[in-house]
């Protein structure tokens, strides 16, 4: 599923989305996507604290300076005909010894339909094609959705030795 262009996917409920690499002109759509997430979803994505990304962080996400940082968005057309982001995944720092740190977010009204799995699979395939040696994620130990997603994708799981409330998921693509 390696892609540099858009791919169409159908979710469990029949809705269709396009998954494509993020672009620098996605800043506004990405800001709107993050702003629409529930506080619970934002907490899971950012491990608390952050409710809104700064303009600089949004620009960096949509147009990373390091070619080893990668992000994909999932977009869907609404009933009003407007295309909006409904999912986002990324990895960053893939050139480091630790590997690429990943994150996956799905709009609250699009969760539990397989979109997180599809986004994560695109990300894993991209990492594999680029020779990334490890992908990892640090998440709240209470985040059952991420636990199910990570296990289904083959990630190993261990408690964070520095924080008993966090889990580290790791995959060698």
VMD Tcl script that builds the backbone (N, CA, C; Angstrom):
set m [mol new atoms 519]
animate dup $m
set s [atomselect $m all]
$s set {name element resname resid chain x y z} {
  {N N UNK 1 A 0.815 -1.188 0.000}
  {CA C UNK 1 A 0.000 0.000 0.000}
  {C C UNK 1 A 0.864 1.260 0.000}
  {N N UNK 2 A 2.102 1.158 -0.393}
  {CA C UNK 2 A 3.004 2.307 -0.472}
  {C C UNK 2 A 2.421 3.314 -1.450}
  {N N UNK 3 A 2.436 4.583 -1.042}
  {CA C UNK 3 A 1.806 5.558 -1.904}
  {C C UNK 3 A 2.477 6.918 -1.843}
  {N N UNK 4 A 2.554 7.549 -2.977}
  {CA C UNK 4 A 2.941 8.950 -3.050}
  {C C UNK 4 A 1.785 9.748 -3.631}
  {N N UNK 5 A 0.714 9.052 -3.989}
  {CA C UNK 5 A -0.490 9.709 -4.470}
  {C C UNK 5 A -1.666 9.212 -3.635}
  {N N UNK 6 A -2.852 9.696 -3.949}
  {CA C UNK 6 A -4.030 9.340 -3.166}
  {C C UNK 6 A -4.494 7.919 -3.462}
  {N N UNK 7 A -4.988 7.255 -2.435}
  {CA C UNK 7 A -5.631 5.959 -2.605}
  {C C UNK 7 A -7.034 6.067 -2.019}
  {N N UNK 8 A -7.979 5.409 -2.654}
  {CA C UNK 8 A -9.354 5.383 -2.170}
  {C C UNK 8 A -9.550 4.134 -1.331}
  {N N UNK 9 A -10.189 4.302 -0.180}
  {CA C UNK 9 A -10.488 3.155 0.668}
  {C C UNK 9 A -11.944 3.237 1.123}
  {N N UNK 10 A -12.522 2.070 1.346}
  {CA C UNK 10 A -13.881 1.969 1.856}
  {C C UNK 10 A -13.813 1.466 3.287}
  {N N UNK 11 A -14.536 2.135 4.163}
  {CA C UNK 11 A -14.535 1.774 5.578}
  {C C UNK 11 A -15.650 0.765 5.867}
  {N N UNK 12 A -15.666 0.241 7.083}
  {CA C UNK 12 A -16.636 -0.792 7.461}
  {C C UNK 12 A -18.078 -0.367 7.220}
  {N N UNK 13 A -18.372 0.912 7.447}
  {CA C UNK 13 A -19.744 1.395 7.303}
  {C C UNK 13 A -20.068 1.829 5.880}
  {N N UNK 14 A -19.126 1.611 4.938}
  {CA C UNK 14 A -19.357 1.945 3.536}
  {C C UNK 14 A -18.892 3.330 3.130}
  {N N UNK 15 A -18.551 4.180 4.090}
  {CA C UNK 15 A -18.048 5.504 3.723}
  {C C UNK 15 A -16.690 5.364 3.046}
  {N N UNK 16 A -16.425 6.302 2.134}
  {CA C UNK 16 A -15.171 6.268 1.378}
  {C C UNK 16 A -14.317 7.462 1.767}
  {N N UNK 17 A -13.011 7.215 1.808}
  {CA C UNK 17 A -12.044 8.276 2.094}
  {C C UNK 17 A -10.885 8.160 1.117}
  {N N UNK 18 A -10.162 9.249 0.979}
  {CA C UNK 18 A -8.903 9.257 0.242}
  {C C UNK 18 A -7.791 9.414 1.264}
  {N N UNK 19 A -6.758 8.594 1.129}
  {CA C UNK 19 A -5.564 8.737 1.957}
  {C C UNK 19 A -4.455 9.197 1.023}
  {N N UNK 20 A -3.811 10.293 1.416}
  {CA C UNK 20 A -2.760 10.864 0.575}
  {C C UNK 20 A -1.703 11.517 1.455}
  {N N UNK 21 A -0.512 11.727 0.886}
  {CA C UNK 21 A 0.516 12.440 1.642}
  {C C UNK 21 A 0.038 13.851 1.985}
  {N N UNK 22 A 0.405 14.314 3.146}
  {CA C UNK 22 A 0.054 15.668 3.548}
  {C C UNK 22 A 0.804 16.659 2.659}
  {N N UNK 23 A 0.211 17.829 2.472}
  {CA C UNK 23 A 0.821 18.876 1.648}
  {C C UNK 23 A 0.899 20.167 2.455}
  {N N UNK 24 A 1.768 21.047 2.018}
  {CA C UNK 24 A 1.936 22.306 2.758}
  {C C UNK 24 A 0.664 23.139 2.750}
  {N N UNK 25 A -0.216 22.949 1.771}
  {CA C UNK 25 A -1.473 23.709 1.769}
  {C C UNK 25 A -2.560 23.067 2.635}
  {N N UNK 26 A -2.200 22.049 3.424}
  {CA C UNK 26 A -3.136 21.394 4.340}
  {C C UNK 26 A -3.179 22.044 5.722}
  {N N UNK 27 A -2.464 23.126 5.930}
  {CA C UNK 27 A -2.378 23.737 7.264}
  {C C UNK 27 A -3.764 24.077 7.810}
  {N N UNK 28 A -4.582 24.761 7.027}
  {CA C UNK 28 A -5.906 25.162 7.513}
  {C C UNK 28 A -6.778 23.940 7.795}
  {N N UNK 29 A -6.796 22.986 6.867}
  {CA C UNK 29 A -7.595 21.773 7.063}
  {C C UNK 29 A -7.132 20.955 8.250}
  {N N UNK 30 A -5.833 20.915 8.472}
  {CA C UNK 30 A -5.296 20.166 9.616}
  {C C UNK 30 A -5.659 20.862 10.918}
  {N N UNK 31 A -5.580 22.187 10.938}
  {CA C UNK 31 A -5.979 22.941 12.135}
  {C C UNK 31 A -7.454 22.698 12.445}
  {N N UNK 32 A -8.294 22.739 11.417}
  {CA C UNK 32 A -9.728 22.484 11.608}
  {C C UNK 32 A -9.960 21.062 12.101}
  {N N UNK 33 A -9.243 20.096 11.531}
  {CA C UNK 33 A -9.372 18.692 11.951}
  {C C UNK 33 A -9.044 18.559 13.436}
  {N N UNK 34 A -7.926 19.098 13.860}
  {CA C UNK 34 A -7.515 18.983 15.264}
  {C C UNK 34 A -8.492 19.721 16.169}
  {N N UNK 35 A -8.934 20.890 15.746}
  {CA C UNK 35 A -9.891 21.650 16.558}
  {C C UNK 35 A -11.204 20.906 16.746}
  {N N UNK 36 A -11.630 20.100 15.760}
  {CA C UNK 36 A -12.888 19.349 15.855}
  {C C UNK 36 A -12.789 18.115 16.744}
  {N N UNK 37 A -11.577 17.660 17.047}
  {CA C UNK 37 A -11.430 16.464 17.879}
  {C C UNK 37 A -11.967 16.737 19.281}
  {N N UNK 38 A -12.565 15.717 19.884}
  {CA C UNK 38 A -13.031 15.850 21.264}
  {C C UNK 38 A -11.833 16.005 22.194}
  {N N UNK 39 A -12.073 16.493 23.387}
  {CA C UNK 39 A -10.991 16.633 24.363}
  {C C UNK 39 A -10.382 15.265 24.673}
  {N N UNK 40 A -11.197 14.232 24.714}
  {CA C UNK 40 A -10.694 12.879 24.983}
  {C C UNK 40 A -9.741 12.424 23.874}
  {N N UNK 41 A -10.114 12.659 22.622}
  {CA C UNK 41 A -9.268 12.265 21.497}
  {C C UNK 41 A -7.992 13.098 21.465}
  {N N UNK 42 A -8.102 14.399 21.751}
  {CA C UNK 42 A -6.906 15.250 21.815}
  {C C UNK 42 A -5.981 14.783 22.931}
  {N N UNK 43 A -6.564 14.414 24.062}
  {CA C UNK 43 A -5.752 13.930 25.177}
  {C C UNK 43 A -4.988 12.668 24.769}
  {N N UNK 44 A -5.671 11.762 24.083}
  {CA C UNK 44 A -5.015 10.531 23.634}
  {C C UNK 44 A -3.924 10.834 22.616}
  {N N UNK 45 A -4.172 11.777 21.715}
  {CA C UNK 45 A -3.208 12.110 20.668}
  {C C UNK 45 A -1.975 12.797 21.223}
  {N N UNK 46 A -2.186 13.745 22.112}
  {CA C UNK 46 A -1.087 14.567 22.614}
  {C C UNK 46 A -0.660 14.213 24.039}
  {N N UNK 47 A -1.213 13.135 24.603}
  {CA C UNK 47 A -0.942 12.751 25.995}
  {C C UNK 47 A -1.230 13.908 26.952}
  {N N UNK 48 A -2.353 14.577 26.718}
  {CA C UNK 48 A -2.789 15.669 27.591}
  {C C UNK 48 A -2.276 17.010 27.145}
  {N N UNK 49 A -2.629 18.035 27.891}
  {CA C UNK 49 A -2.046 19.354 27.756}
  {C C UNK 49 A -2.336 20.178 26.527}
  {N N UNK 50 A -2.285 19.629 25.346}
  {CA C UNK 50 A -2.406 20.422 24.122}
  {C C UNK 50 A -3.826 20.317 23.580}
  {N N UNK 51 A -4.435 21.467 23.336}
  {CA C UNK 51 A -5.759 21.486 22.737}
  {C C UNK 51 A -5.718 22.028 21.319}
  {N N UNK 52 A -4.632 22.743 20.997}
  {CA C UNK 52 A -4.523 23.398 19.698}
  {C C UNK 52 A -3.042 23.491 19.334}
  {N N UNK 53 A -2.697 23.177 18.081}
  {CA C UNK 53 A -1.305 23.302 17.649}
  {C C UNK 53 A -1.010 24.733 17.225}
  {N N UNK 54 A 0.188 25.177 17.505}
  {CA C UNK 54 A 0.613 26.513 17.078}
  {C C UNK 54 A 0.727 26.548 15.560}
  {N N UNK 55 A 0.746 27.751 14.998}
  {CA C UNK 55 A 0.917 27.896 13.549}
  {C C UNK 55 A 2.226 27.263 13.087}
  {N N UNK 56 A 3.289 27.452 13.875}
  {CA C UNK 56 A 4.594 26.888 13.511}
  {C C UNK 56 A 4.539 25.359 13.516}
  {N N UNK 57 A 3.883 24.767 14.514}
  {CA C UNK 57 A 3.772 23.308 14.583}
  {C C UNK 57 A 2.940 22.772 13.414}
  {N N UNK 58 A 1.882 23.485 13.060}
  {CA C UNK 58 A 1.058 23.066 11.920}
  {C C UNK 58 A 1.841 23.133 10.613}
  {N N UNK 59 A 2.585 24.209 10.420}
  {CA C UNK 59 A 3.396 24.327 9.201}
  {C C UNK 59 A 4.444 23.221 9.144}
  {N N UNK 60 A 5.050 22.916 10.279}
  {CA C UNK 60 A 6.061 21.863 10.332}
  {C C UNK 60 A 5.448 20.492 10.029}
  {N N UNK 61 A 4.255 20.242 10.522}
  {CA C UNK 61 A 3.571 18.975 10.266}
  {C C UNK 61 A 3.226 18.833 8.785}
  {N N UNK 62 A 2.746 19.918 8.186}
  {CA C UNK 62 A 2.286 19.876 6.796}
  {C C UNK 62 A 3.410 20.009 5.775}
  {N N UNK 63 A 4.556 20.502 6.210}
  {CA C UNK 63 A 5.699 20.670 5.311}
  {C C UNK 63 A 6.983 20.423 6.107}
  {N N UNK 64 A 7.210 19.155 6.479}
  {CA C UNK 64 A 8.355 18.868 7.355}
  {C C UNK 64 A 9.691 19.220 6.713}
  {N N UNK 65 A 10.574 19.783 7.525}
  {CA C UNK 65 A 11.911 20.154 7.042}
  {C C UNK 65 A 12.771 18.914 6.805}
  {N N UNK 66 A 12.547 17.875 7.576}
  {CA C UNK 66 A 13.322 16.633 7.455}
  {C C UNK 66 A 12.577 15.681 6.529}
  {N N UNK 67 A 13.217 15.270 5.475}
  {CA C UNK 67 A 12.592 14.371 4.496}
  {C C UNK 67 A 12.226 13.020 5.101}
  {N N UNK 68 A 12.786 12.685 6.256}
  {CA C UNK 68 A 12.469 11.406 6.902}
  {C C UNK 68 A 11.201 11.495 7.740}
  {N N UNK 69 A 10.634 12.687 7.906}
  {CA C UNK 69 A 9.364 12.852 8.601}
  {C C UNK 69 A 8.251 12.761 7.559}
  {N N UNK 70 A 7.230 11.977 7.840}
  {CA C UNK 70 A 6.185 11.687 6.867}
  {C C UNK 70 A 4.822 11.817 7.530}
  {N N UNK 71 A 3.866 12.345 6.786}
  {CA C UNK 71 A 2.493 12.409 7.283}
  {C C UNK 71 A 1.523 12.141 6.140}
  {N N UNK 72 A 0.418 11.520 6.487}
  {CA C UNK 72 A -0.671 11.258 5.553}
  {C C UNK 72 A -1.953 11.787 6.167}
  {N N UNK 73 A -2.879 12.211 5.301}
  {CA C UNK 73 A -4.196 12.620 5.751}
  {C C UNK 73 A -5.239 11.745 5.072}
  {N N UNK 74 A -6.356 11.593 5.753}
  {CA C UNK 74 A -7.528 10.959 5.161}
  {C C UNK 74 A -8.556 12.067 4.989}
  {N N UNK 75 A -9.117 12.160 3.788}
  {CA C UNK 75 A -10.115 13.188 3.510}
  {C C UNK 75 A -11.393 12.539 3.005}
  {N N UNK 76 A -12.500 13.221 3.263}
  {CA C UNK 76 A -13.801 12.740 2.804}
  {C C UNK 76 A -14.662 13.942 2.443}
  {N N UNK 77 A -15.533 13.714 1.498}
  {CA C UNK 77 A -16.464 14.762 1.094}
  {C C UNK 77 A -17.703 14.683 1.971}
  {N N UNK 78 A -18.061 15.812 2.555}
  {CA C UNK 78 A -19.242 15.877 3.399}
  {C C UNK 78 A -20.510 16.044 2.589}
  {N N UNK 79 A -21.652 16.010 3.268}
  {CA C UNK 79 A -22.948 16.180 2.614}
  {C C UNK 79 A -23.054 17.538 1.927}
  {N N UNK 80 A -22.287 18.505 2.440}
  {CA C UNK 80 A -22.294 19.852 1.855}
  {C C UNK 80 A -21.358 19.974 0.652}
  {N N UNK 81 A -20.679 18.864 0.294}
  {CA C UNK 81 A -19.761 18.872 -0.841}
  {C C UNK 81 A -18.356 19.324 -0.492}
  {N N UNK 82 A -18.152 19.754 0.738}
  {CA C UNK 82 A -16.831 20.223 1.168}
  {C C UNK 82 A -15.965 19.044 1.582}
  {N N UNK 83 A -14.724 19.022 1.109}
  {CA C UNK 83 A -13.782 17.979 1.494}
  {C C UNK 83 A -13.118 18.402 2.792}
  {N N UNK 84 A -13.097 17.493 3.766}
  {CA C UNK 84 A -12.443 17.804 5.035}
  {C C UNK 84 A -11.617 16.620 5.498}
  {N N UNK 85 A -10.633 16.927 6.336}
  {CA C UNK 85 A -9.795 15.870 6.898}
  {C C UNK 85 A -10.587 15.120 7.961}
  {N N UNK 86 A -10.456 13.789 7.932}
  {CA C UNK 86 A -11.099 12.951 8.932}
  {C C UNK 86 A -10.081 12.045 9.623}
  {N N UNK 87 A -8.824 12.100 9.171}
  {CA C UNK 87 A -7.776 11.297 9.781}
  {C C UNK 87 A -6.411 11.858 9.453}
  {N N UNK 88 A -5.459 11.506 10.300}
  {CA C UNK 88 A -4.089 11.995 10.164}
  {C C UNK 88 A -3.161 10.973 10.798}
  {N N UNK 89 A -2.053 10.682 10.133}
  {CA C UNK 89 A -1.031 9.828 10.734}
  {C C UNK 89 A 0.328 10.371 10.317}
  {N N UNK 90 A 1.328 10.085 11.149}
  {CA C UNK 90 A 2.664 10.580 10.833}
  {C C UNK 90 A 3.706 9.784 11.582}
  {N N UNK 91 A 4.928 9.873 11.086}
  {CA C UNK 91 A 6.072 9.490 11.905}
  {C C UNK 91 A 7.133 10.557 11.732}
  {N N UNK 92 A 7.905 10.754 12.796}
  {CA C UNK 92 A 8.957 11.774 12.801}
  {C C UNK 92 A 10.185 11.213 13.492}
  {N N UNK 93 A 11.339 11.720 13.096}
  {CA C UNK 93 A 12.589 11.294 13.719}
  {C C UNK 93 A 13.080 9.951 13.261}
  {N N UNK 94 A 12.656 9.520 12.082}
  {CA C UNK 94 A 13.010 8.177 11.612}
  {C C UNK 94 A 14.501 7.980 11.430}
  {N N UNK 95 A 15.265 9.055 11.348}
  {CA C UNK 95 A 16.706 8.927 11.186}
  {C C UNK 95 A 17.439 8.757 12.501}
  {N N UNK 96 A 16.724 8.863 13.612}
  {CA C UNK 96 A 17.375 8.745 14.914}
  {C C UNK 96 A 17.568 7.283 15.294}
  {N N UNK 97 A 18.381 7.063 16.287}
  {CA C UNK 97 A 18.622 5.700 16.780}
  {C C UNK 97 A 17.329 5.085 17.304}
  {N N UNK 98 A 16.475 5.908 17.926}
  {CA C UNK 98 A 15.217 5.412 18.491}
  {C C UNK 98 A 14.228 4.995 17.416}
  {N N UNK 99 A 14.352 5.549 16.214}
  {CA C UNK 99 A 13.405 5.259 15.146}
  {C C UNK 99 A 12.376 6.356 15.026}
  {N N UNK 100 A 11.357 6.115 14.233}
  {CA C UNK 100 A 10.326 7.112 13.980}
  {C C UNK 100 A 9.190 7.010 14.975}
  {N N UNK 101 A 8.887 8.127 15.599}
  {CA C UNK 101 A 7.755 8.164 16.533}
  {C C UNK 101 A 6.482 8.414 15.742}
  {N N UNK 102 A 5.489 7.570 15.948}
  {CA C UNK 102 A 4.258 7.655 15.177}
  {C C UNK 102 A 3.115 8.242 15.989}
  {N N UNK 103 A 2.140 8.747 15.262}
  {CA C UNK 103 A 0.858 9.119 15.855}
  {C C UNK 103 A -0.217 8.895 14.803}
  {N N UNK 104 A -1.391 8.543 15.274}
  {CA C UNK 104 A -2.548 8.321 14.414}
  {C C UNK 104 A -3.738 8.978 15.098}
  {N N UNK 105 A -4.506 9.748 14.347}
  {CA C UNK 105 A -5.713 10.375 14.891}
  {C C UNK 105 A -6.837 10.227 13.879}
  {N N UNK 106 A -8.022 9.939 14.387}
  {CA C UNK 106 A -9.213 9.801 13.553}
  {C C UNK 106 A -10.309 10.654 14.173}
  {N N UNK 107 A -11.015 11.397 13.335}
  {CA C UNK 107 A -12.127 12.221 13.810}
  {C C UNK 107 A -13.095 11.354 14.615}
  {N N UNK 108 A -13.636 11.919 15.663}
  {CA C UNK 108 A -14.489 11.150 16.577}
  {C C UNK 108 A -15.641 10.442 15.856}
  {N N UNK 109 A -16.274 11.103 14.902}
  {CA C UNK 109 A -17.408 10.492 14.210}
  {C C UNK 109 A -16.985 9.521 13.104}
  {N N UNK 110 A -15.684 9.274 12.959}
  {CA C UNK 110 A -15.165 8.327 11.988}
  {C C UNK 110 A -14.445 7.161 12.661}
  {N N UNK 111 A -14.405 7.154 13.971}
  {CA C UNK 111 A -13.697 6.096 14.696}
  {C C UNK 111 A -14.468 4.782 14.653}
  {N N UNK 112 A -13.733 3.702 14.864}
  {CA C UNK 112 A -14.253 2.332 14.914}
  {C C UNK 112 A -14.808 1.837 13.575}
  {N N UNK 113 A -14.262 2.395 12.488}
  {CA C UNK 113 A -14.667 1.966 11.142}
  {C C UNK 113 A -13.492 1.431 10.339}
  {N N UNK 114 A -12.310 1.315 10.968}
  {CA C UNK 114 A -11.139 0.777 10.291}
  {C C UNK 114 A -10.218 1.828 9.705}
  {N N UNK 115 A -10.540 3.111 9.864}
  {CA C UNK 115 A -9.708 4.156 9.277}
  {C C UNK 115 A -8.343 4.225 9.956}
  {N N UNK 116 A -8.290 4.102 11.274}
  {CA C UNK 116 A -6.999 4.113 11.967}
  {C C UNK 116 A -6.091 3.003 11.464}
  {N N UNK 117 A -6.651 1.827 11.257}
  {CA C UNK 117 A -5.881 0.691 10.741}
  {C C UNK 117 A -5.362 0.978 9.340}
  {N N UNK 118 A -6.213 1.518 8.493}
  {CA C UNK 118 A -5.792 1.821 7.115}
  {C C UNK 118 A -4.685 2.873 7.114}
  {N N UNK 119 A -4.830 3.926 7.925}
  {CA C UNK 119 A -3.792 4.954 8.012}
  {C C UNK 119 A -2.482 4.361 8.523}
  {N N UNK 120 A -2.560 3.566 9.581}
  {CA C UNK 120 A -1.354 2.972 10.147}
  {C C UNK 120 A -0.677 2.043 9.146}
  {N N UNK 121 A -1.452 1.282 8.393}
  {CA C UNK 121 A -0.864 0.390 7.390}
  {C C UNK 121 A -0.127 1.161 6.306}
  {N N UNK 122 A -0.681 2.290 5.862}
  {CA C UNK 122 A 0.000 3.130 4.870}
  {C C UNK 122 A 1.318 3.630 5.447}
  {N N UNK 123 A 1.284 4.053 6.697}
  {CA C UNK 123 A 2.485 4.570 7.353}
  {C C UNK 123 A 3.553 3.485 7.496}
  {N N UNK 124 A 3.151 2.291 7.906}
  {CA C UNK 124 A 4.095 1.179 8.061}
  {C C UNK 124 A 4.715 0.819 6.717}
  {N N UNK 125 A 3.901 0.740 5.673}
  {CA C UNK 125 A 4.429 0.408 4.351}
  {C C UNK 125 A 5.413 1.467 3.863}
  {N N UNK 126 A 5.099 2.722 4.125}
  {CA C UNK 126 A 6.015 3.793 3.728}
  {C C UNK 126 A 7.338 3.636 4.472}
  {N N UNK 127 A 7.280 3.402 5.771}
  {CA C UNK 127 A 8.504 3.228 6.569}
  {C C UNK 127 A 9.309 2.037 6.061}
  {N N UNK 128 A 8.634 0.952 5.780}
  {CA C UNK 128 A 9.307 -0.258 5.270}
  {C C UNK 128 A 10.020 0.051 3.959}
  {N N UNK 129 A 9.345 0.778 3.068}
  {CA C UNK 129 A 9.936 1.090 1.767}
  {C C UNK 129 A 11.126 2.039 1.881}
  {N N UNK 130 A 11.213 2.776 2.976}
  {CA C UNK 130 A 12.304 3.734 3.186}
  {C C UNK 130 A 13.393 3.192 4.102}
  {N N UNK 131 A 13.270 1.942 4.521}
  {CA C UNK 131 A 14.295 1.332 5.362}
  {C C UNK 131 A 14.302 1.809 6.806}
  {N N UNK 132 A 13.176 2.349 7.263}
  {CA C UNK 132 A 13.090 2.760 8.667}
  {C C UNK 132 A 13.171 1.505 9.524}
  {N N UNK 133 A 14.044 1.513 10.520}
  {CA C UNK 133 A 14.301 0.302 11.297}
  {C C UNK 133 A 13.339 0.099 12.466}
  {N N UNK 134 A 12.700 1.176 12.921}
  {CA C UNK 134 A 11.793 1.019 14.061}
  {C C UNK 134 A 10.764 2.141 14.050}
  {N N UNK 135 A 9.526 1.773 14.335}
  {CA C UNK 135 A 8.462 2.734 14.596}
  {C C UNK 135 A 8.012 2.525 16.032}
  {N N UNK 136 A 7.716 3.606 16.709}
  {CA C UNK 136 A 7.254 3.466 18.099}
  {C C UNK 136 A 6.265 4.558 18.441}
  {N N UNK 137 A 5.534 4.319 19.508}
  {CA C UNK 137 A 4.565 5.278 20.003}
  {C C UNK 137 A 4.511 5.174 21.518}
  {N N UNK 138 A 4.396 6.312 22.155}
  {CA C UNK 138 A 4.224 6.354 23.610}
  {C C UNK 138 A 2.809 6.841 23.872}
  {N N UNK 139 A 2.025 6.018 24.555}
  {CA C UNK 139 A 0.613 6.326 24.758}
  {C C UNK 139 A 0.203 6.039 26.188}
  {N N UNK 140 A -0.931 6.598 26.555}
  {CA C UNK 140 A -1.487 6.353 27.874}
  {C C UNK 140 A -1.822 4.868 28.008}
  {N N UNK 141 A -1.509 4.299 29.150}
  {CA C UNK 141 A -1.803 2.889 29.398}
  {C C UNK 141 A -3.308 2.628 29.393}
  {N N UNK 142 A -4.109 3.656 29.584}
  {CA C UNK 142 A -5.561 3.493 29.610}
  {C C UNK 142 A -6.210 3.631 28.227}
  {N N UNK 143 A -5.420 3.857 27.191}
  {CA C UNK 143 A -5.962 4.060 25.852}
  {C C UNK 143 A -6.184 2.707 25.163}
  {N N UNK 144 A -7.375 2.155 25.346}
  {CA C UNK 144 A -7.686 0.831 24.804}
  {C C UNK 144 A -7.740 0.823 23.275}
  {N N UNK 145 A -8.175 1.924 22.665}
  {CA C UNK 145 A -8.245 1.985 21.205}
  {C C UNK 145 A -6.875 1.852 20.572}
  {N N UNK 146 A -5.905 2.576 21.090}
  {CA C UNK 146 A -4.542 2.490 20.563}
  {C C UNK 146 A -3.960 1.102 20.846}
  {N N UNK 147 A -4.268 0.545 22.003}
  {CA C UNK 147 A -3.771 -0.798 22.325}
  {C C UNK 147 A -4.262 -1.798 21.283}
  {N N UNK 148 A -5.556 -1.765 20.967}
  {CA C UNK 148 A -6.109 -2.702 19.966}
  {C C UNK 148 A -5.474 -2.466 18.593}
  {N N UNK 149 A -5.337 -1.198 18.208}
  {CA C UNK 149 A -4.746 -0.849 16.913}
  {C C UNK 149 A -3.300 -1.331 16.824}
  {N N UNK 150 A -2.516 -1.051 17.860}
  {CA C UNK 150 A -1.102 -1.438 17.869}
  {C C UNK 150 A -0.939 -2.959 17.846}
  {N N UNK 151 A -1.708 -3.654 18.646}
  {CA C UNK 151 A -1.614 -5.119 18.672}
  {C C UNK 151 A -1.990 -5.720 17.322}
  {N N UNK 152 A -3.054 -5.206 16.717}
  {CA C UNK 152 A -3.496 -5.732 15.424}
  {C C UNK 152 A -2.442 -5.507 14.344}
  {N N UNK 153 A -1.657 -4.439 14.463}
  {CA C UNK 153 A -0.625 -4.134 13.476}
  {C C UNK 153 A 0.692 -4.846 13.770}
  {N N UNK 154 A 0.757 -5.584 14.880}
  {CA C UNK 154 A 1.959 -6.349 15.198}
  {C C UNK 154 A 2.967 -5.636 16.078}
  {N N UNK 155 A 2.590 -4.518 16.680}
  {CA C UNK 155 A 3.495 -3.803 17.582}
  {C C UNK 155 A 3.656 -4.583 18.884}
  {N N UNK 156 A 4.870 -4.557 19.423}
  {CA C UNK 156 A 5.088 -5.102 20.762}
  {C C UNK 156 A 4.730 -4.002 21.760}
  {N N UNK 157 A 4.542 -4.399 22.995}
  {CA C UNK 157 A 4.062 -3.466 24.021}
  {C C UNK 157 A 4.868 -3.641 25.304}
  {N N UNK 158 A 5.267 -2.518 25.891}
  {CA C UNK 158 A 5.921 -2.582 27.195}
  {C C UNK 158 A 5.600 -1.305 27.963}
  {N N UNK 159 A 5.562 -1.430 29.275}
  {CA C UNK 159 A 5.349 -0.250 30.117}
  {C C UNK 159 A 6.542 0.679 29.994}
  {N N UNK 160 A 6.278 1.964 30.012}
  {CA C UNK 160 A 7.342 2.966 30.001}
  {C C UNK 160 A 8.051 2.894 31.351}
  {N N UNK 161 A 9.364 2.624 31.379}
  {CA C UNK 161 A 10.071 2.508 32.657}
  {C C UNK 161 A 10.121 3.829 33.436}
  {N N UNK 162 A 9.884 4.946 32.737}
  {CA C UNK 162 A 9.919 6.252 33.401}
  {C C UNK 162 A 8.547 6.757 33.823}
  {N N UNK 163 A 7.482 6.081 33.385}
  {CA C UNK 163 A 6.130 6.545 33.700}
  {C C UNK 163 A 5.172 5.360 33.639}
  {N N UNK 164 A 4.720 4.889 34.777}
  {CA C UNK 164 A 3.864 3.699 34.824}
  {C C UNK 164 A 2.503 3.928 34.161}
  {N N UNK 165 A 2.172 5.164 33.867}
  {CA C UNK 165 A 0.898 5.478 33.234}
  {C C UNK 165 A 0.984 5.468 31.704}
  {N N UNK 166 A 2.165 5.155 31.174}
  {CA C UNK 166 A 2.372 5.141 29.735}
  {C C UNK 166 A 2.841 3.777 29.259}
  {N N UNK 167 A 2.572 3.503 27.991}
  {CA C UNK 167 A 2.982 2.273 27.334}
  {C C UNK 167 A 3.773 2.666 26.091}
  {N N UNK 168 A 4.803 1.903 25.785}
  {CA C UNK 168 A 5.580 2.111 24.559}
  {C C UNK 168 A 5.264 0.949 23.618}
  {N N UNK 169 A 4.774 1.300 22.434}
  {CA C UNK 169 A 4.514 0.307 21.382}
  {C C UNK 169 A 5.646 0.411 20.388}
  {N N UNK 170 A 6.117 -0.728 19.904}
  {CA C UNK 170 A 7.278 -0.732 19.024}
  {C C UNK 170 A 7.098 -1.758 17.915}
  {N N UNK 171 A 7.561 -1.389 16.707}
  {CA C UNK 171 A 7.469 -2.275 15.555}
  {C C UNK 171 A 8.720 -2.116 14.718}
  {N N UNK 172 A 9.260 -3.234 14.276}
  {CA C UNK 172 A 10.372 -3.219 13.326}
  {C C UNK 172 A 9.776 -3.568 11.963}
  {N N UNK 173 A 9.523 -2.535 11.137}
  {CA C UNK 173 A 8.830 -2.794 9.857}
  {C C UNK 173 A 9.693 -3.627 8.933}
}
mol reanalyze $m
mol bondsrecalc $m
mol representation Tube
mol addrep $m
